[in-house]
Amino acid sequence: MISVTRLNGRAFVLNSELIRTVEENPDTIITLISGEHLVVREPAKEIVKRVIEYNRHLRQLCAPA
């Protein structure tokens, strides 16, 4: 899950596994696998960075002891 911010300033948490695409035009638009579109304040690079960090965190939790 990653935190993102709507254009109105309200933060919410998004399941990053549901993201199909992220594009800037000029606003950042996240398209989910359901086809739903979310417009957020964060640039596309930041969304990608947060998804990568979240996935790294998951792999650390599942790493063999």
C-alpha positions, 0 to 999 in steps of 0.5 A: 500500500502506498500513500498518495494525495488527491488534487484537493489535498486529501491523502489516501492509501492505494493498493499498489498491486491494483495499478495498471499505468501511471502517466503525467498529462500534466496531472498524474493519472493512475489507472487501476486494473478495474479501469478506474482513474485517480488524479493525484498530486505526486509526480509519476516518478514519485509514485514509481519510487513508492511502489518500488519501496513498498515491494522491497519492504514486502520482500524483506518481510518474506525473506528466509530467516 
